[in-house]
Structures are given as structure tokens and as C-alpha cells.
């Protein structure tokens, strides 16, 4: 759908985009076709689309996948989407299922079938937590392409060692590899956002091999980056109980206590969590 069609549909629905729901709708056909192409969907993919909005991206995804599970928090938009698809792509209407719910509370049990891919224009204000929640709660998701604020994409795709690497980068790496695919111009949205957007591709990979839980590892990540300017000996003092205890755990994990959080990969954080959980072990490093 083009700009005039998007606005006409919004007017018909009495819709006024809100910042609270992060509603910036894509109205450029070339952009949605580009997203569908870069998502690398297979004919048997079941696509989870979060925040379909007025349906521009939905219409581009339906020809490329077996089905689309569209999760929309706005009941007005959720109710209108099947009609939009039936009007503009009647032959593909049976491929669409719409769920009216908050993506942050989505569970596998709510879905009629396990999704294999996630493709979404994510709201800027909750993009990271939504992506992490999907990867955690829906292990059937193997790959995806999401559009988020450009600087957030840079952080999520950043490898260890730089300023952009942080807690979100490390947490995403637990679930998947990530790479920046390219920018998305502001002009393709209505209303025009005040920030730049970009595309992030993710591909599921096995979690680090460890006897500790994801929650235990993420607790280390959060503590380490909460005071990222400090050495790990200082940053993890509260988590471990004291600077001396933190140093003991770090040395047991084979990590230099003087280094900083941004130097560590998710496997390093996993070893640190395991070293604290199993202090008698000497083979963690």
C-alpha cells in the first residue's frame, strides 16, 4: 500500500498513530518487498509478524511463506487486518491468522502452529525486549529479520570489544547470531519517525553448553554492564558478595579480573556463572 492508501485506511478506521504503541506504519511498496526478500523465507516457513499495523508488510510476506501469524496489540488494527488482506490478496487470505495480544506476553500455547521465522517492524520503545522474548519463548523460531532503531541494531549486532557492545548484544548472542542488513529511510514511514531505522537479521544457534541456566548467565551480564567502566572485579562485587569473591570466581573461570565487561563474549559470561555455581570445580576455564 502507498502513502495515500495507508492514510485512507487509517482515516476509515479512525486511527491516529500513537507513540505509546510505537505506531509508525511503512507505506512504501519497495521497502516491504525488500524486507520480504531479505528475510530469506522458504515456502514452508510459518512467519510470526509482530505489530502488522495496517498490513503493508503482511501483504508482502503472505506470498513467500506457508502462513503468517500476525500479533497485534491494537484491537482496531487486529480486527481490520483480515479484511484488508481479503480485499487486496483474496487468494492468500487463508494463510493469515491474527492474534490480538501483547507480544511481550506471547506464549507458544497461544499460537495455532509453531512459527519458524520472525519478521517485524518492531516498536522502538520495546524492540529489544520483544525480540529477546520471542527467541526465549518460541524455540521453533529459526531465523528472522526485524526493523528497529538504527543505533539499537548496531548495538545488537556488535561483537565484543567495542563501545556499542553491551548487555543486549550479549543476551541476543545467547540465542542467535545477528548482523546488520541495511538502513531504512525515515521517509517510508507514516508518521515520519524522529530516528533512523535499520534491518537486523538473526539466525538461531545452540545456547552455550553449560550446567547453569540462562537466568544465571544473564544475571552476570546485567551486573557486569551495570558498571561497565569498572573492571570486572569491581563490577561483579555486588553479584559475587565482595571484590575478593568476584576475583576468585573470575580466576576460576579463566577471566582476567582487571578486564571490562565489553571484552567478554557470551561464553565467557557463562563460564563465570558456572564458576560461582560450582566453586569446587577446577575444569571451568
Buried (B, 14 or more C-beta within 10 A) or exposed (E): BEBEBBBEBBEEBEBEBEEEBBBBBBBBBEBBBBBBEBBBBEEEBBBBBBBBBBBBBBBBBBBBBBBBBBBBBBEEBBEBBBEBBEEBBEEBBEBBBBBBEEBBEBEEEEBEEEBBBBBBBBBBEBBBBBBBBBBEBBEBBBBBBBBBBBEBBBBBBBEBEEEBBBBBBBBBBBBBEBEBBEEBEBEBBBEEBEEEBBBBBBEBEEBBEBEBEBEBBBBBBBBBBBBBEBBBBBBBBEBBEEBEBBBBBBBBBEBBBEBBBBBBBBBBBBBBBBBBBBEEEEEBE
